[in-house]
Amino acid sequence: MSIVLGRSYTLPAPSLGDQRTINVALPAGYDQHPERRYPVLYLIDGGVDQDFVHIVGTVKLGAIWGRNAEPIVVGIASKDRRRELVGRTADPKLVARYPTAGDSAKFREFVRDQVKPFVAAHFRTDGYSGVIGESLAGLFIAETWLREPSLFDTYAAISPSLWWDNGALSNAAATLVGPAQQGKRLYLASEDEGAQYQAPINRFVAALGKAAGWCYAKPANVTHATIYHTMAPVAIQFLFPPAQAPDPQFGFEVPCSRKS
C-alpha cells in the first residue's frame, strides 16, 4: 500500500526561460465528492525538498482538528531563490554578490499566466486563493501584496526578508498601500533578531495603516529557523478559517501584536 501525498506537474515558464515543477495535494474526500469545489493555497518554495511536505501536513492536521478549512495545496518549486523571489536592486554590492537576483516580476508572471490557469483548468477550484511563504518567499509575498494584490485573495508572509536591498520594499510601502489592497487580507509574522532586521519590518507594518484585514504577529522564543513551523498553523487558520469556530478549549486563536 502506498501513501500518496500529491502529484507533480511540469509547466512551461516562458517568463523564466525554462520549465518549472508544481506539486499538488488534494483535500480529503476530493474524489468522493465531485460536487464540491475548493479554495487553493499556493505555496512559494513548494518543492518536495522545500516546504511542500511540511505545509501539506499542517493543512491536513488543521482540517482534522477543525482549525482551518482544507484547500487544495499547490507547491510552486523555486530553483534560484535570489533570482526568482527578490526585486531589482541598484546596490552594486548586492549586484556583485547576487548577479542573478531581481526577477521576482518574472516569477510572478509565471504564477499568474501559467500556474493559476493550469490549476483552474484541471482542479475543482472555487475561485478563492491564498499564498504562504517564509524568508525570501515571504518577501516575494509582501511585494506581491503591494504591487499586484489582485493575484491572490489572502496572503501570509512569515519572517519576510524585508532587509533585502536596504529595506527598499518597506521604504516604498507607504506609497503603494491604497485602495487596491482593500479586501486583500495579510498575515505577517516575524521573530526578534535585532534592529537590522526589525527596522524594515516596523516600517512595513507602519505603512499598512488602515488597510483592512491585516494582522502582524511577533511571537516570543522563536528564531528565523523555527518561526515557520511554529506560526504556519496560525497563518493557515488566518488564510482559511473553518466554517464553524473551533472548540475554545483547543486554544486555536490568531493572536496579533498589531492589526487593523
Beta strands, then each sheet from edge to edge (+ up, - down):
strand 1: 7-13
strand 2: 18-25
strand 3: 38-44
strand 4: 72-76
strand 5: 125-134
strand 6: 154-158
strand 7: 185-189
strand 8: 214-217
strand 9: 258-259
sheet 1: 1+ 2- 4+ 3+ 5+ 6+ 7+ 8+ 9-
end
